[in-house]
């Protein structure tokens, strides 16, 4: 199908873009990997597109005192290949490498993916495990949102009208922290039927910290808190993995039943935890 007609503007600065988006009637466009297909199917019908994909103000990866700051306009390929992320936040870099195919990774952006909030997207699992922060801006100011408060439900976020994601902040991990992202994917799209991100820190033989993020299983990504507690309490990976979706209502669709998703989640949680532990020093 062909999208409905729309107005198109490519502002030169972020401030210009935010002014154009202020009343909530326009839609921000960056890589377009989600929005353009929805427009072609007429599931989305914005009257005005504001292109922000080439704004230098949204394209950076840098380390600051509170962590690594990633501009919303950074592509998945740039996240995957950035030496800073590969060295100090390898979980996010590894996760980016699982997204779609090379064409999607070269065009799609981290900010666009997060704002779209697809329940089967890969980044949210890693961002949950990293306890990331999402910076959003509008013409009237900015605010920082904890990742667990940002994702509300399927395709629903804490973004208010006129706001866009401008930055993601993730922690710097040392050699004692190991991480892994493991997923069972839908072969045609590459989306996660279930994806699990594990981040653990060891002190000797003991697991001192565990953060487990899950995507694809439910309407929104989540932290597997019971699994985290069990790993720190006794280090029994199999028993901890069995708790990964405890109390969470599973999606059921043509790709996987709720029961099958539950089985996959336990299996891939164990894989992610084992791999993360093997990568910690």
Backbone as a ProteinNet text record, in pm:
[ID]
protein_1_A
[PRIMARY]
XXXXXXXXXXXXXXXXXXXXXXXXXXXXXXXXXXXXXXXXXXXXXXXXXXXXXXXXXXXXXXXXXXXXXXXXXXXXXXXXXXXXXXXXXXXXXXXXXXXXXXXXXXXXXXXXXXXXXXXXXXXXXXXXXXXXXXXXXXXXXXXXXXXXXXXXXXXXXXXXXXXXXXXXXXXXXXXXXXXXXXXXXXXXXXXXXXXXXXXXXXXXXXXXXXXXXXXXXXXXXXXXXXXXXXXXXXXXXXXXXXXXXXXXXXXXXXXXXXXXXXXXXXXXXXXXXXXXXXXXX
[TERTIARY]
83.3	0	86.5	24.9	92.7	40.9	132.6	94.3	5.9	-74.1	-149.6	-52.9	-99	-13.9	20	136.5	180.6	277.3	292.5	391.5	523.7	635.2	766.7	856.5	921.2	1014.1	1141.7	1256	1386	1457.5	1429.8	1491.6	1642.4	1711.8	1857.2	1905.3	1819.6	1860	1753.5	1794.8	1701.8	1595.2	1634	1535.8	1426	1465.6	1367	1271	1328.6	1247.4	1147.8	1192.7	1105.5	991.7	1018	912.1	806.6	852.2	758.1	674.1	731.4	662.5	579.3	587	534.4	386.4	304.5	160.3	113.2	204.1	169.2	108.1	88.2	24.2	123.8	251.5	355.1	422.8	489.8	557.5	705.1	792.1	935.6	972.1	1062.3	1110.3	1262	1318.8	1464.3	1501.1	1527.4	1559.3	1440	1319.9	1196.9	1170.5	1247.5	1232.7	1099.5	1038	906.5	795.5	820.3	714.9	675.9	774	742.4	656.8	691	602.2	461	449.9	316.9	238.9	309.1	242.3	196.7	278.9	241	117.3	105.5	-12.9	-128.8	-103.5	-200.9	-245.9	-153.7	-174.3	-133	-50.2	-12.8	-35.3	-95.5	-130.3	-94.7	33.3	70.2	53.3	7.7	-8.8	121.6	214.3	340	453.1	557.8	676.3	790.5	857.1	971.5	1095.2	1181.3	1297.4	1409.9	1451.1	1557.3	1678	1680.1	1782.5	1922.9	1938.6	2072.5	2114.3	2048.4	2084.4	2207.8	2316	2440.5	2419.8	2324.3	2297.7	2245.5	2200.8	2148.3	2238.9	2357.8	2445.3	2581.3	2592.7	2717.8	2715.4	2832.9	2851.9	2971.3	2949	3058.6	3044.8	3158.8	3160.4	3164.3	3074.8	3073.2	3078.5	3073.7	3089	2981.3	2859.8	2748.8	2723.5	2811.2	2794.1	2821.4	2777.6	2795.6	2667.1	2680.1	2565.7	2559.5	2442.5	2424.3	2311.3	2342.3	2240.8	2136.1	2013.6	1902.2	1918.9	1997.7	2015.6	2123.3	2188.5	2292	2226.5	2280.2	2221	2257.6	2182.1	2210.2	2351	2391.6	2526.7	2631.8	2609.7	2705.3	2710.1	2596.1	2594.7	2672.2	2647.8	2713.9	2865	2913	3054.8	3136.5	3073.5	3147.2	3247.2	3376.8	3477.1	3445	3391.5	3358.5	3254.7	3149.7	3045.2	3093.3	3166.2	3216.9	3309.4	3381.3	3474.1	3412.6	3317.9	3269	3120.2	3046.6	2905.8	2876	2944.5	2932.3	2792.6	2711	2575.4	2495.5	2505	2427.3	2479.3	2611.6	2669.8	2629.2	2634	2595.3	2448.1	2363.4	2220.6	2191.4	2260.4	2239.1	2269.5	2366.5	2402.1	2295.9	2198.4	2088.4	1970.2	1973.3	1856.2	1847.4	1735.2	1703.5	1814.4	1841.2	1950.4	2038.7	2141.8	2239	2176	2077.5	2011.8	1937.3	1866.2	1794.3	1892.6	2002	2098.2	2168.6	2181.4	2244.9	2152.5	2022.3	1926.7	1855.6	1816.1	1740.4	1823.9	1758.6	1828.2	1782	1868.5	1834.5	1717.4	1714.7	1604.5	1471.5	1471.9	1348.3	1295.5	1386	1344.8	1282.9	1345.6	1295.4	1159.2	1146.1	1020.1	906.5	938.4	836	780.8	867	825.6	757.4	813	761.8	788.8	689.2	709	807.7	845.8	942.4	1077.5	1098.4	1225.7	1336.6	1460.8	1574.3	1628	1643.5	1704.7	1641.8	1508.6	1450.7	1500.5	1530.2	1582.7	1716.8	1805.9	1937.3	1926	1838.6	1823.5	1769.4	1682.1	1634.5	1750.7	1831.4	1944	2048.4	2059.7	2156.6	2102.2	1974.4	1909.6	1933.3	1910.7	1937.5	1843.9	1883.6	1800.9	1772.8	1651	1608.8	1585.1	1656.9	1638.4	1543.3	1439.3	1342.7	1334.1	1304	1296.1	1173.2	1128.5	1023.3	1063.4	981.2	1011.1	1013.8	950.6	942.9	1046.3	1126.6	1228.4	1259.7	1337.7	1377.8	1355.2	1349.5	1340.3	1406.4	1446.4	1513	1422.9	1401.8	1307.5	1381.6	1363.1	1418.8	1354.5	1433.4	1382.6	1258.2	1249.6	1134	1006.7	1022.8	906.6	875.2	968.9	950.5	856.8	877.8	794	668.7	553.5	427.5	351	337.6	264.2	301.6	231.2	259	249.3	361	369.8	332.3	342.6	309.1	427.5	461.7	571.9	527.5	620.6	592.5	608.3	637.9	651.3	519.4	529.9	414.3	409.4	293.2	286.4	392.1	461.7	566.3	703.4	713.5	842	902.6	1034.9	1106.5	1219.3	1262.5	1381.1	1503.2	1590.8	1712.5	1840.5	1833.2	1957	1926.8	2018.7	2012.8	2141.7	2128.7	2245.2	2257.2	2373.3	2398.1	2524	2537.8	2653.7	2780.2	2893.4	3022.2	3045.7	3069.8	3094.2	3242.7	3288.8	3428.5	3440.3	3562.1	3587.5	3518.6	3483.1	3415.5	3269	3220	3080.7	3074.4	2999.9	2979.7	2837.4	2815.3	2681	2658.9	2531.7	2495.4	2350.6	2325.3	2188.5	2164.3	2058.3	2022.9	1876.1	1845.9	1705.4	1667.9	1540.4	1477.9	1401.1	1441.8	1387.1	1285.7	1202.3	1111.3	1194.5	1210.8	1310.5	1286.2	1163.1	1136.5	1168.8	1130.7	1147.6	1272.1	1317.6	1428.8	1388	1259.1	1214.1	1221.6	1229.5	1241.9	1106	1094.4	979.5	999.4	1123	1167.3	1314.1	1349.5	1488.8	1521.6	1640.2	1680.3	1820.3	1834	1963.5	2004.1	2124.9	2175.9	2301.9	2310.7	2427.8	2458.6	2575.2	2610.6	2750.1	2771.6	2904.8	2943.4	3062.2	3109.7	3208.6	3206.1	3309.9	3360.6	3476	3523.3	3432.3	3381.9	3290.1	3143.5	3119.9	2982.6	2930.8	2804.1	2738.4	2692.8	2754.7	2725	2613.2	2593.4	2490.3	2435.9	2305.6	2243.4	2130.7	2129.1	2020.8	1977.2	1850.8	1797.3	1681.8	1694.7	1588.2	1527.3	1396.5	1324.4	1240.7	1244.5	1160.3	1090	984	913.4	811.7	824.8	739.1	602.8	601.2	477.7	454.4	355.8	323.2	426.8	514.3	620.4	742.7	861.7	981.1	979.4	1054.2	1053.4	1182.2	1208.9	1317	1265.8	1342.5	1307.3	1363.6	1293.4	1345.6	1366.1	1275.3	1289.3	1412.6	1439	1560	1684.4	1683.8	1798.1	1824.1	1718.4	1733.3	1787	1735.1	1777.5	1923.9	1970.2	2110.6	2204.2	2169.8	2253.7	2245.9	2129.3	2110.9	2185.8	2179	2240.3	2316.8	2309.1	2387	2341	2225.1	2174.5	2108.4	2178	2132.4	2002.7	1993.6	1872.8	1750.7	1765.1	1652.1	1615	1716.1	1689.2	1620.8	1667.8	1608.6	1462	1427	1288.9	1192.7	1246.2	1163.1	1150.6	1207.5	1225.9	1094.8	988.2	861	753.9	797.3	701.8	612.8	481.7	385.4	361	419.7	404.2	311.1	213.2	121.7	186.6	191	261.4	174.8	240.8	174.3	147.4	42.8	14.5	-30.2	39.2	6.3	40.2	39.1	64.1	207.3	297.9	437.5	465.7	394.2	420.1	304.6	264.5	164.1	225.8	142.1	191.5	278	235	311.2	448.2	452	579	671.7	615.7	697.1	757.4	678.8	730.5	848.3	838	947.6	1070.9	1048.2	1160.5	1229.2	1149.8	1206.7	1299.4	1259.3	1343	1472.3	1460.5	1578.1	1675.7	1624.4	1712.6	1764.8	1692.1	1745.6	1867	1856.8	1969.7	2090	2065.8	2175.4	2241.6	2160.7	2215.1	2294.1	2241	2310.1	2441.7	2439.6	2563	2669.4	2628.4	2723.9	2778.1	2689.9	2733	2834.9	2809.4	2902	3036.9	3034	3159.6	3241.2	3176.3	3246.3	3293.6	3257.5	3302.5	3436.3	3519.5	3654.1	3652.7
-120.5	0	125.2	237.7	365.9	450	519.4	602.5	718.3	767.6	890.1	1006.8	1114.8	1232	1295.8	1359	1422.5	1535.1	1626.5	1733.8	1682.7	1729.4	1681.8	1801.8	1800.7	1908.1	1847	1903.7	1856.7	1972.8	1995.6	2108.7	2091	2203.9	2201.8	2181.2	2206.5	2193.5	2119.3	2068.2	1998.5	2094.4	2216.6	2313.7	2339	2351.7	2368.7	2250.7	2130.6	2009.3	2003.7	2037.3	2030.6	2132.5	2247.2	2346.3	2294.1	2226	2171.1	2057.6	1987.7	1874.7	1915.2	2041.2	2085	2057.8	2074.7	2059.7	1914.6	1823.2	1680.8	1629.6	1717.4	1672.4	1614.8	1653.7	1603.7	1481.2	1404.6	1282.2	1292.2	1254.5	1254.9	1133.1	1154.1	1046.6	1045	925.9	912.7	804.2	681.1	573.7	525.2	535.6	498.9	349.6	268.7	123.6	71.7	145.4	106.5	194.5	326.1	419.8	405.5	395.2	390.2	267.8	146.5	33.5	52.4	112.6	137.2	238.1	336.9	434.8	370.5	281.8	214.5	127.1	69.1	-11.6	73.9	203.1	299.7	268.6	206	189.2	315.9	396.1	528.2	627.6	742.1	841	982.9	1007.6	1143.6	1242.7	1362	1466	1540.5	1529.1	1604.9	1519.2	1497.6	1426.9	1526.8	1516.9	1603	1513.5	1531.3	1442.5	1486.8	1396.1	1428.2	1336.2	1259.8	1156.8	1207.2	1332.9	1384.5	1494.7	1505.1	1607.4	1563.1	1639.4	1605.2	1602	1680	1686.4	1553.3	1463.5	1334.5	1218.6	1249.5	1144.5	1146.9	1075.4	1069.9	949.4	904.7	804	851.4	884.3	937.1	893	882.8	845.3	970.5	975.1	1083.8	1024.2	1106.7	1059.3	959.5	977.6	892.6	775.3	754.7	641.6	678.3	593.3	616.7	676.2	788.7	859.9	831.7	788.7	751.5	836.8	914.2	996.7	912	960.7	883.8	854.8	935.6	917	817.7	756.1	656.3	530.4	478.3	359.6	232.6	126.9	-2.5	-49.9	-29.5	-70.1	6	134.2	213.6	167.2	130.8	74.9	-56.6	-141	-271.6	-259.4	-162.1	-156.3	-54.7	30.1	134.8	74.1	106.3	51.4	79.8	199.5	234.2	138.8	109.7	19.9	-125.3	-167.2	-304.8	-331.6	-228.1	-245.1	-225.7	-131.4	-94.5	-119.5	-148.9	-188.8	-292.7	-406.6	-506.2	-563.6	-561.6	-615.6	-539.2	-405.9	-327.1	-348.4	-353.6	-376.3	-513.5	-615.1	-748.9	-752.9	-689.5	-688.5	-621.4	-510.7	-440.3	-530.6	-619.9	-710.4	-813	-831.2	-925.2	-862.3	-730.9	-661.5	-680.4	-730.5	-735.8	-790.9	-720.1	-755	-632.2	-643.6	-534.6	-406.3	-417.6	-296.7	-224.2	-300.9	-241.7	-180.4	-250.8	-199	-72.1	-58.1	61.5	182.7	161.8	272.1	298.4	191.9	208.1	269.3	343.2	412.3	362.8	378.1	332	412.5	542.5	623.5	586.9	562.6	524.2	391.3	295.7	163.5	171	246.9	259.6	328.7	436.4	511.3	428.2	340.8	256.9	153.2	102.2	10.9	-115.9	-174.3	-304.2	-407.3	-487	-582.5	-694	-706.8	-809.9	-750	-621.8	-557.7	-607.6	-596.4	-650.5	-555.8	-426.8	-333.7	-335.8	-340.3	-329.3	-431.3	-554.4	-653.3	-607.9	-562.7	-516.2	-391.9	-299.6	-176	-204	-304.9	-344.5	-398.2	-487.3	-544.8	-439.8	-337	-230	-120.1	-127.6	-22.8	114.5	119.1	239.8	354.1	472.2	591	646.1	693.7	748.1	898.2	978.4	1123.6	1162.9	1237.9	1283.9	1435.8	1495.6	1642	1685.8	1805.6	1874	2020	2099.9	2242.5	2311.4	2250.3	2314	2263.1	2163	2115.5	1968.6	1914.8	1774.1	1705.3	1572.3	1492.2	1357.9	1293.5	1164.1	1060.2	948.8	845.8	713.7	648.4	514.6	419.5	325.9	240.4	163.1	121.9	43.6	127.4	259.5	349	395.2	374.9	424.6	335.7	204.5	111.1	78.2	112.2	96.7	-26.7	-45.4	-160.5	-172.9	-258.1	-278.8	-147.1	-104.3	20	142.8	133.7	246.4	279.5	408.6	455.2	573.9	622.6	738.7	870.4	866.9	990	1067.2	1196.2	1285.3	1347.5	1399.3	1466.7	1576.7	1577.8	1677.8	1636.1	1523.8	1476.2	1373.9	1372.3	1267.5	1215.1	1093.2	1039	1108.2	1160.3	1226	1154	1072.8	1013	890.8	796	678.9	677.3	652.7	647.8	507.2	444.5	308.8	309	211.5	210.3	158.5	190.7	134.8	9.8	-103.4	-228.9	-264.1	-323.2	-365.7	-514.4	-567.6	-706.3	-807.1	-766.6	-859	-878.4	-796.3	-805.9	-871.8	-979.4	-1047.8	-1030.6	-1036.9	-1015.9	-1099.9	-1119.3	-1194.6	-1166.3	-1159.8	-1153.4	-1276.3	-1350	-1471.4	-1461.7	-1500.2	-1492.9	-1604.9	-1638.3	-1727.9	-1637.3	-1632.5	-1531.5	-1587	-1497.2	-1528.2	-1517	-1624.3	-1625.5	-1524.9	-1490.3	-1396.2	-1252.5	-1212.2	-1073.9	-1051.3	-1154.7	-1139.5	-1091	-1058.3	-1014.3	-1129.6	-1093.5	-1193.4	-1252.5	-1383.4	-1451.5	-1451.7	-1476.1	-1451.2	-1410.1	-1305	-1263.1	-1234.7	-1280.5	-1261.3	-1201	-1091.7	-1028.2	-1052.7	-1103	-1128.9	-1045.8	-991.1	-912.2	-949.4	-1007.2	-1055	-1007.4	-988.3	-954.1	-1055.6	-1107.5	-1207	-1145.5	-1196.7	-1169.7	-1305.2	-1344.7	-1481.2	-1578.6	-1675.9	-1773.9	-1736.8	-1627.2	-1588.1	-1484.6	-1493.7	-1391.5	-1279.6	-1163.1	-1050.8	-962.4	-965.7	-882.8	-956	-950	-1008.7	-918.3	-892.6	-815.5	-892.3	-925.2	-1005.1	-929.4	-900.3	-834.1	-929.2	-919.6	-1011.2	-930.6	-972	-911.4	-1021.1	-984.2	-1079.4	-1165.8	-1178.6	-1270.2	-1210.3	-1083.1	-1017.5	-890.1	-812.1	-688.9	-580.3	-593.4	-496.4	-570.1	-515.1	-578.7	-565.9	-653.1	-648.8	-706.3	-673	-732.8	-858.2	-965.3	-1090.7	-1086.1	-1019.6	-991.2	-1117.3	-1214.2	-1335.9	-1416.3	-1417.1	-1484.3	-1414.7	-1282.6	-1206.7	-1239.4	-1240.1	-1268.9	-1409.6	-1504.7	-1643.6	-1662.4	-1595.8	-1608.7	-1555.4	-1442.7	-1384.9	-1468.2	-1524.6	-1601.7	-1734.5	-1807.3	-1941.4	-1979.8	-1898.9	-1926.3	-2045.1	-2100.5	-2215.9	-2165.5	-2180.3	-2122.5	-2185.7	-2317.1	-2384.6	-2343.4	-2341	-2303.1	-2156.5	-2072	-1929.4	-1904.9	-1972.4	-1955.7	-1997.9	-2095.9	-2144.5	-2038.1	-1933.5	-1827.2	-1706	-1713.3	-1593.3	-1524.9	-1598.7	-1535.1	-1555.1	-1579.3	-1601.1	-1478.9	-1501	-1393.8	-1304.1	-1337.1	-1253.8	-1323.8	-1251.1	-1308.3	-1310.4	-1427.4	-1444.5	-1406.3	-1355.4	-1338.9	-1475.4	-1485.3	-1606.1	-1561.6	-1607.4	-1565	-1675.9	-1645.5	-1748.2	-1799	-1726.2	-1768.3	-1862.3	-1843.8	-1926.3	-1913.6	-2026	-2023.9	-1969.4	-1935.8	-1887.8	-1993.5	-2118.4	-2226.4	-2243	-2237.5	-2252.6	-2135.7	-2014.9	-1898.4	-1913.7	-1968.3	-1989.4	-2084	-2192.1	-2288.5	-2225.6	-2147.8	-2079.7	-1981.7	-1909	-1809.3	-1874.2	-1986.5	-2056.5	-2104.6	-2163.1	-2214.3	-2102.9	-1993.1	-1885.3	-1802.6	-1800.7	-1737.8	-1814.8	-1946.4	-2028.5	-2008.1	-2001.6	-1980.4	-1844.2	-1742.6	-1607.9	-1597.5	-1655.5	-1649.1	-1725.7	-1845.5	-1924.6	-1851.3	-1793.2	-1721.8	-1597.7	-1524.8	-1405.7	-1440.4	-1547.4	-1588.5	-1626.5	-1697.2	-1738.3	-1619.3	-1505.7	-1385.9	-1294.1	-1323.4	-1242.6	-1297.7	-1210.2	-1251	-1275.5
0	0	0	-23	-25.3	89.6	156	270	225.6	317.6	293	274.8	215.2	194.3	328.8	334.4	458.6	426.5	520.8	510.4	566.9	509.5	551.9	578.8	697.5	733.5	788.3	747.1	796.2	864.1	991.3	1061.3	1077.1	1094.2	1105.3	1247.9	1345.8	1486.1	1566.1	1681.4	1769.7	1822.1	1855.7	1905.2	1801.6	1674.6	1568.8	1563.4	1570.7	1564.6	1679.1	1798.1	1915.3	1905.2	1847.3	1827.9	1730.8	1624.8	1527.2	1586.8	1685.1	1747	1868.4	1907	2036.5	2056.4	1953.4	1974.9	1967.1	1939.9	1940.3	1811.4	1711.4	1587.3	1487.7	1496.6	1406.8	1467.4	1382	1424.4	1387.6	1481.3	1454.1	1370.6	1274.2	1187.5	1192.3	1215.6	1212.3	1112.2	1157	1063.7	985.1	1044.4	975.4	965.2	1038.8	1025.9	1079.5	1168.8	1220.9	1166	1162.4	1123.8	976.6	886.9	744.2	708.1	754.5	725	779.5	899	955.6	870.8	816.3	730.2	599.5	545.2	420.6	439.4	558.2	589	640.3	655.5	706.7	849.6	923.7	1067.2	1141.6	1076	1127.1	1013.9	1046.3	942.7	988.2	1017.1	1057.8	944	976.8	875.3	849.5	946.3	936.2	992.8	913.7	959.7	978.5	1094.7	1124.5	1127.5	1027.8	1014.2	1107.8	1198.8	1294.8	1277.6	1170.2	1153.3	1131.1	1088.4	1061.8	1158.3	1269.8	1367.8	1446.5	1435	1505.5	1656.5	1704.9	1849	1904.8	1817.1	1861.1	1820.7	1771.9	1719.4	1789.4	1900.3	1976.4	2070.1	2105.8	2210.7	2292	2417.2	2498.1	2643.6	2708.9	2850.9	2936.9	3035.2	3132.7	3273.2	3374.2	3511.8	3552.2	3500.3	3542.3	3447.4	3349.1	3259.5	3114.8	3024.8	2881.9	2825.5	2758.3	2701.6	2551.3	2505.6	2365.8	2307.8	2205.4	2142.1	2072.9	2070.9	2015.3	1867.3	1795.6	1652.5	1614.6	1712.8	1684.7	1629	1519.5	1457.6	1534.3	1507	1570.3	1534.7	1410.4	1369.8	1449.4	1471.9	1549.6	1695.1	1750.8	1886.6	1890.2	1790.5	1784.5	1770.4	1695.4	1659.1	1737.7	1817.5	1888.8	1987.4	1977.1	2069.8	2216.3	2245	2383.1	2440.4	2364.3	2412.9	2415.6	2315.9	2313.3	2431.4	2474.6	2585.1	2722.3	2734.2	2866.8	2889.5	2784.4	2798.7	2690.8	2697.2	2589.4	2573	2677.9	2666	2561.9	2563	2467.4	2324.8	2310.5	2178.3	2123.8	2209	2164.6	2124.6	2202.1	2173.6	2040	2011.8	1885.2	1765.6	1780.5	1673.1	1640.6	1729.5	1707.9	1634	1614.4	1560.1	1408.5	1361.9	1219.2	1132.4	1022.1	932.2	914.9	831.2	820.8	768.9	679.6	629.3	740.6	822.8	935.7	1034.7	1062.8	1160.6	1110.6	979.9	925.5	924.1	930	924.1	1056.6	1124.6	1248.3	1359.1	1449.2	1557.5	1693.6	1792.4	1926.8	1983	1957.5	2008.6	1946.5	1815.8	1748.7	1795.3	1814.5	1861.5	2000.4	2087.5	2223.9	2225.5	2148.9	2146.6	2087.9	1992.8	1929.6	2027.5	2116.3	2224	2174.1	2069.9	2025	2134.7	2173.5	2283.2	2250.9	2121.5	2082.3	2043.3	2070.4	2037.6	2129.5	2083.5	2158.3	2265.3	2231.7	2326.8	2466	2477.9	2611.8	2713.3	2669.2	2763.7	2819	2729.3	2773.1	2860.2	2821.9	2899.3	3039	3050.9	3183.9	3267.4	3209.3	3283.1	3318.5	3236.2	3259.6	3351.4	3386.5	3466.4	3402.3	3272.2	3193.3	3230.7	3188.9	3202.9	3063.7	3042.2	2914	2931.7	2854.5	2858.1	2745.9	2779.2	2679.4	2687.1	2571.3	2564.8	2488.2	2521.8	2446.8	2437.5	2373.4	2361.5	2497.8	2597.4	2729.7	2828.5	2791.5	2884.3	2865.9	2960.1	2951.4	3084.7	3080.5	3201.8	3176.5	3285.9	3279	3342.6	3272.4	3315.8	3333	3445.7	3465.6	3365.6	3313.9	3205.8	3248.1	3371.7	3415.3	3418	3425.7	3422.4	3280.1	3189.8	3053.1	2971.9	2978.3	2901.3	2981.9	2927.3	2999.2	2953.3	2823.1	2768.8	2621.8	2549.2	2407.9	2330.6	2269.4	2193.2	2275.4	2406.5	2494.5	2583.4	2587.1	2671.2	2755.5	2835.4	2920.3	2846.2	2717	2639.3	2636.4	2662.6	2653	2513.2	2470.4	2340.9	2329.8	2217.3	2196.4	2244.1	2315.5	2364.2	2269.2	2263.1	2191.7	2279.9	2254.2	2320.1	2260.5	2346.1	2296.2	2338.3	2442.8	2493.7	2579.1	2577	2663.4	2746.7	2875.7	2963.8	3021	3000.6	3050.2	3135	3225.7	3315	3247.5	3307.5	3267.4	3350.9	3284.6	3355.7	3355.1	3466.4	3473.3	3441.3	3449.5	3409.7	3500.2	3622.1	3713.4	3677.7	3586.2	3542.9	3405.5	3397	3270.2	3223.8	3093	3040.3	2915.5	2883.8	2763.4	2726.2	2595.8	2545	2459.9	2492.8	2420.8	2380.6	2255.2	2215.3	2119.2	2124.4	2027.6	1933.7	1807.7	1718.1	1619.4	1571.4	1462.4	1334	1258.2	1151.4	1039.5	1009.9	900.4	940.1	1060.6	1103.5	1188.2	1255.9	1348.6	1486	1505.7	1637.2	1737.3	1863.9	1969.9	2004.5	1991.5	2051.7	2201.9	2243.9	2381.1	2374.5	2446.1	2457.1	2602.8	2647.1	2786.7	2791.7	2864.2	2887.3	3031.8	3050.5	3185.5	3209.6	3328.4	3368.4	3512.8	3534	3668.7	3705.6	3834.4	3884.7	3991.4	3977	4072.9	4171.3	4292.3	4393	4435.8	4381.1	4401.5	4328.8	4401.3	4341.8	4361.7	4431.5	4464.1	4365.1	4330.3	4248.7	4341.3	4326.4	4414.6	4360.2	4228	4164.7	4043.3	4025.6	3906.3	3859.3	3730.4	3667.9	3542.6	3535.4	3426	3360.3	3230.7	3155.7	3054.6	3037.1	2947.2	2848.7	2721.5	2618.2	2539.4	2468.6	2384.5	2455.8	2586.2	2661.9	2692.9	2727.3	2771.6	2691	2731.7	2660.9	2676.5	2774.1	2797.5	2852	2835.8	2893.2	3044.6	3111.7	3257.7	3315.3	3440.3	3517.1	3586.1	3577.7	3645.4	3786.8	3876	4010.4	4093.2	4080.1	4159.8	4116.5	3988	3938.4	3991.7	3989.8	4041	4188.4	4268.4	4411.8	4434	4357.3	4375.4	4338.5	4234.6	4194.1	4302.2	4359.7	4465.3	4592.7	4620	4743.7	4742.6	4630.4	4632.7	4506.6	4402.5	4282.5	4200.4	4230.9	4157.1	4028.2	3916.6	3790.4	3742.7	3747.8	3698.9	3780	3911.3	3996.1	3976.9	3959.9	3940.1	3806.1	3701.4	3568.8	3566.6	3646.5	3651.9	3704	3767.7	3825.1	3733.6	3612.7	3531.3	3493.9	3474.6	3436.2	3543.3	3663.7	3772.8	3791.3	3787.2	3809.6	3689.5	3572.7	3452.8	3353.5	3300.5	3203	3065.2	3002.8	2876.4	2757.3	2652.2	2523.7	2461.5	2383.8	2307.6	2168.9	2063.9	1928.5	1830.6	1701.3	1600.6	1604	1667.1	1673.4	1790.5	1900.5	2018.7	2117	2174.4	2280	2407.7	2502.6	2631.8	2700.5	2693.4	2756.8	2692.2	2559.1	2488.8	2519.9	2524.9	2559.3	2699	2790.8	2925.4	2926.7	2849.9	2841.2	2777.5	2671.2	2606.1	2700.8	2778	2868.9	2970.7	3026.1	3123.6	3058.2	2939.8	2869	2834	2781.6	2737.7	2855.8	2964.7	3085.3	3135.3	3137.7	3182.3	3090.8	2958.6	2863	2885.7	2902.3	2920.8	3051.4	3157.4	3287.5	3282.2	3227.4	3216.9	3135.7	3024.3	2939.7	3009.6	3077.5	3149.1	3257.5	3330.9	3436	3374.8	3262.5	3198.4	3149.6	3127.4	3079.1	3191.4	3313	3425.9	3475.3	3525.9	3570.8	3721.3
[MASK]
+++++++++++++++++++++++++++++++++++++++++++++++++++++++++++++++++++++++++++++++++++++++++++++++++++++++++++++++++++++++++++++++++++++++++++++++++++++++++++++++++++++++++++++++++++++++++++++++++++++++++++++++++++++++++++++++++++++++++++++++++++++++++++++++++++++++++++++++++++++++++

